[in-house]
Amino acid sequence: MALSLAVKSAPHLCRSLPAVMNADDTLTSSVSMPAVRPPSLLGLTLLWHPDPSRAGQQCVVPSASGLLALQRHEPLFQSAGQAGAALEHRCIARAPLLIARRADDSVQLTLPDSAMSVAVDGNRLTERETVLTREQIGRGAVLELGGHVLLCLHWMGTPPVHNPLPGVLGVSTAAAALRTQIRQVAQTELPALLLGETGTGKDVAARAIHAASRRGGRPFVAVNMAALTESLAAADLFGAVKGAYTGAQHARAGLFSEASDGTLFLDEIGDTPAVIQPMLLRVLENGEYRPLGARQNAHSAARLIAATDQDLGARAFNQALLRRMEGYVIRLPALRERREDIGLLLYFFLRQWNEQNGLDVQLPVALVSALCREDWPGNIRQLGQVVRRLALMLAAGETPQLAALLAPVARSAVAASAPVPPPVPAATPKSARAKLNAFSEQTIVDAMESTGWQIQSAARTLGISRPSLYKLLETHPQIRRVETIPIEELRQALQQHATDLVKCASMLRTPGEALRRHLRVIGLLA
Ligand SMILES: Nc1ncnc2c1ncn2[C@@H]1O[C@H](COP(=O)(O)OP(=O)(O)OP(=O)(O)O)[C@@H](O)[C@H]1O
């Protein structure tokens, strides 16, 4: 089968090529290839069913005939490797809905002789025959049957495969390919570069690579390169000897040393301070680095994984470093490129929320249908946030307005302190910039305050990416860079708040993560 061939042939390829594995499970040497979904197989994935635990079950339209007669008792939908079951619900007619693939890869739907309602992408079909274009299927068409069952009609690159990996959910060809790539790269010592929009699961993938590698039981250290300050980044990463710089009262180990012979995950690699980039290149070339102020080089045995949502080829980024990081490139698909996974993920987030809250909130099928048709610019993270927020509203007896939940937000302080953060908004550069400009200085301070001065949480609350928030903080007149705060003032804050760092950060008006690191560097915190 195509998939197993690719799995066997890829390891030797990925040692010599900067490999990009696309959603169709093929390796290419270009990092800018868009995901393509060749119309090899036509698949149907259950997005929702009166028994929502069936979300993600699939069936394939037989290639030979190109025809599927879908009715209450046929065909079987199954999870790869498990027994299947038909839709078996009274809302589904016994007379078949015909799904026929045509020579030009359009698909004709013929309504059954029954009163069962059929809608496609939210529009109820009234004509007996409807043709969906190849592109519509490429985007994933959402079929609503009898008002209770939702199916996604989509192209499949390969027949469904059973290759589960903890934390990496998805039944799409792209999700299965991702798991294959994670396993594949885990067997090598190559540096890995994870590319993908915000919220597509780069952090999840990095941890999965580590866990599946021979380093699994060793340290996994993650660092957000956008959070490093230019002046202290070298000490943070490579460590420093006592007295290496003003305030360095103790020697300190850096993150390379902390990662030891495990994995160091360089998140947001595109925001690495320029001065650090050649140093990273050196580590990648020969494993050597020099702690600040040291006379001798140290050696790193850590495996490097980097991630970014930026196009590193198109910006001022050290291209030699980029080439090194591209030992093995994985492109994480956007959620809109794998709409068939939305039902499964929805169910996962809803079940998780219900378990955490001891409740049994159900989502109305019309709402699920609308969720499945969304494009999710904030990807899986945004989907999870919206599901949690919806569950909260439904549990409180409110009627959720999906449009309001999904709208890009420039929210007030009151809204920012709501229990569940708003979704990440559309990320086209223009709208993102316009939105960033829309935040008042006070809104940003309030978001920081309401999240304990944690940048990641504040960014989520504001519905923007971490790098965007870093940029806003850099120029914010009321928020201070920790290295500009006099040591005496830091000492006083620590004394006053008995080393409660959230309170210290709030008093000093500086992000908590950087404060903790700085206090360690200058020896005020163990
Ligand atoms: N395949 C998956 N299955 C289930 N949950 C997932 C999957 N991928 C990502 N998630 C969840 O989606 C959220 C975002 O994932 P993650 O932080 O890994 O994204 P990211 O690409 O690193 O985002 P960013 O670029 O903004 O840092 C997390 O809550 C994560 O658990």
The ligand as an ORCA input file, in Angstrom:
! r2SCAN-3c Opt
* xyz 0 1
  N      -3.722     16.209     17.064
  C      -4.204     16.759     18.180
  N      -5.102     16.099     18.921
  C      -5.648     16.663     20.013
  N      -5.352     17.883     20.470
  C      -4.444     18.581     19.788
  C      -3.814     18.057     18.618
  N      -2.964     18.975     18.147
  C      -3.054     20.032     18.979
  N      -3.934     19.790     19.969
  C      -4.300     20.714     21.038
  O      -4.432     22.004     20.439
  C      -3.854     23.009     21.264
  C      -2.759     23.740     20.508
  O      -1.676     22.833     20.261
  P      -0.157     23.310     20.280
  O       0.112     24.216     21.435
  O       0.692     22.090     20.148
  O      -0.139     24.164     18.931
  P       1.072     25.007     18.326
  O       1.068     24.748     16.873
  O       2.340     24.704     19.080
  O       0.586     26.494     18.604
  P       1.472     27.859     18.669
  O       2.184     27.984     17.354
  O       0.450     28.942     18.845
  O       2.404     27.713     19.833
  C      -3.368     22.296     22.522
  O      -4.382     22.377     23.479
  C      -3.188     20.861     22.070
  O      -3.340     19.963     23.130
*
